[in-house]
Amino acid sequence: MDPLFNDGVDLAIVLIVVFKVVLTFAFLMVAVMFMVWFERKLISDMQNRIGPNRAGPWGLLQTLADGIKLFFKEDSKPDQADLTVFKLAPYLSLVPAFLTFAIVPVAGNFMDGGDGTIELFGHTTYAQLADPPIGILLALAMSSVAVYGVMLAGWSSGSKYPLLGSVRASAQMVSYEAALGLSVATIVLLAGSLSTHTIVSEQTNYQWNLWAAGFVPFVLFLIAATAELNRPPFDLVEAEQELVGGFHTEYSSIRFALFFLAEFMNTVTMSAIIVTLFFGGPAGPILVGPEWLWPPIWFFTKLGVFLFVFVWFRATLPRFRYDQLMDLGWKLLIPLALGWLLLIGAFRIARDQDWNLALVLAIAVVVLLVAASLLNGAIAAARRRREETETEAFS
């Protein structure tokens, strides 16, 4: 629990919380503007183009110019739309992104016994908006709520193409939610807590969960998060071979801008969650200067690396077919994430009970190999039956 509330709540505490809310919101708005510019500029460099260079120095104000333009454009409302749900849907996509970032520690010294607290207006607090006991579950819940924004946007438009796009997007997000949750469960098992602050505290002195969890949960989380964000190569929501843009086809003006804002804000938020779960958050060495300076530098450096990775994916990888997308999620990521969670759980029990770790490893590997072979056999049998059915249908 945040030490800010140890002595109760008074006006000063409320004002500090309001200040943290405003600061978090302002950071996310600036981060989204920077992310849009960063993505456009980086991809243009990779493709030997110029990119935005007109509005502001190096084109830094181009995102602001685009936002102002969208704000003043005509707001169209389809005749067949359910206007109440049509207007609500963009906020169901935007608000979860903001609430998810609220649990991310962005500063505080966690090295060499540090407790990650900071001094703010004479009060001791955490460098995060909130630290609920169910912190990482809140992040998973918010990613699930965002599905409703996508689904309701397509359904409420009163048009068949946005509806089909929203169903496809919802199926994609739900399919990868399981692998995402199982990867998070592995980290929770290692940390022994759902609190993001505690998860970072357990990764001090470079004992990152990236190594402790065996690297596999990180890879699974990164792939599943890319699909959850509808980022390339999983951006089947906005397939270029179609004539429409997906679930937000009927949106314009500021409501379209909200979906655009939510997409990039989710990218920043998910990158921050990856840094928190696997790379120690703001934990890093204190070099020279004041102690409070280096933790946010390390956090934003790690955050920038993953923002670069998401842009790199977009510029490099070709889009998956939809059947490949579903096969990857259901037939590979979910079984692998579940098997790795059981393996980590077996090791934890073996260590606590002083069992022979080598024997436990051997048994676990045999069980996982047998399970993998049975799964592959079942998939191959289903494929053969489908091919035989198709052959009979055409003969």
Residue, then its C-alpha position, 0 to 999 in steps of 0.5 A: m500500500d502507498p505510504l502516502f495513506n498511512d496516516g489517513v487522508d486529509l486535504a494535502i493528501v487529496l491535493i497530492v493525489v490530484f497532482k499525480v493524476v494530472l501529471t500522469f495524464a499529461f505525461l501520457m498525452v505528451a508520450v502519445m504525441f512523441m510516439v506518433w512522431f517517433e514511429r513516423k520518423l523511424i519508419s521513414d528512416m528505415q524506408n529511406r524517406i523524409g517523414p514529417n518535417r514541416a510542423g515544428p522543428w524536425g516535425l515534432l508538432q505534426t501530431l499536434a497539428d493532426g490532432i487540431k485538424l481532427f478536432f475541428k473536422e465534421d463529426s458524422k453520425p450514421d443514420q442507423a447507429d445506436l448513438t448512445v453506444f456509438k459515442l461511448a465506445p471510444y472512451l471504453s478504448l481510451v480510459p483503460a489505457f490510462l488506468t493501466f498506466a496508473i499502476v506503473p512505478v516510474a521512479g524511486n530507488f529500488m537498488d541496494g535495499g531501497d524501498g522505491t519511495i520518493e518525497l513529494f511536497g514533504h510526504t513519502t509516496y510511491a512514484q506511481l499513481a496507485d499501488p492496489p494489492i491486485g495491481i497486475l490483475l487490474a492491468l489484465a482487467m483493463s485490457s479485457v474492458a478495451v475489447y468492449g470498446v472495439m466490439l461496441a464501436g463496430w456493432s453500434s455503427g449500424s454497418k456490416y463492415p465495421l461489425l465484421g471488423s469488430v468481431r474479428a478484432s474481438a476474437q483476436m484480442v480474446s485469443y491472445e488474452a489467455a497467453l498474456g494472462l498465463s505469462v503474467a501468472t508466471i511472474v506473479l508466482l515468482a514475485g509472490s504478489l500482485s502488486t506492481h511495486t512489489i514485483v519491481s522490488e523483487q527484481t533489485n540488483y539486476q535479478w530481473n524476471l527476464w532471467a528468473a522466469g527463463f526468458v520464455p514468458f517474456v517472449l510469449f508476453l511480447i508476442a501476445a501484447t503485440a496482438e492485443l495492441n493490434r500492432p503489425p504483424f497482427d493488425l488484421v483489424e485494418a487489413e489493407q486488402e479491404l476497402v474499409g478500416g475496420f471497426h472504426t470505419e464510421y467514426s470521424s473527427i474527435r471520436f476517430a482521434l480517440f481511437f487513434l489516441a487509445e491505440f498509441m497510448n496502449t502501446v506506451t502503456m504495454s511497453a511500461i508493463i513489460v518493463t515493470l514485469f520483466f526488466g525491473g522497472p526504474a531499478g538501475p545503478i545510481l551513478v553520479g548526482p542525486e539519487w532521485l535522478w537515475p531511476p526515471i532515466w533508467f525507466f524511460t530508457k527501457l521504455g524507449v527501447f520497447l517503443f523502438v521494438f514495436v516500431w521495428f516490428r511494424a517496419t519489418l514483419p509482413r502481416f499474418r493471415y487470419d488462420q495463422l494468427m489464430d493457430l499461433g495463439w491457440k495452438l502454440l502460445i497458450p499451450l507453451a505458456l501453460g506448460w512453462l507456468l506448470l514447470i516454474g510451479a514445479f520448480r518452486i515446489a521442489r525448492d520449498q520441499d527440498w526435492n531433487l531438482a534434477l529429477v523434477l526437471a527430468i520428469a517435467v520435461v518428459v511430461l511436457l514432451v508427451a503433452a506436446s506430442l499428444l497436442n500435435g497428434a490431435i491437431a494433425a488428426a483434425r487437419r486430416r479430417r478437415e482435408e478429407t471432408e473438403t475433398e468429399a465435398f468437392s468430389 
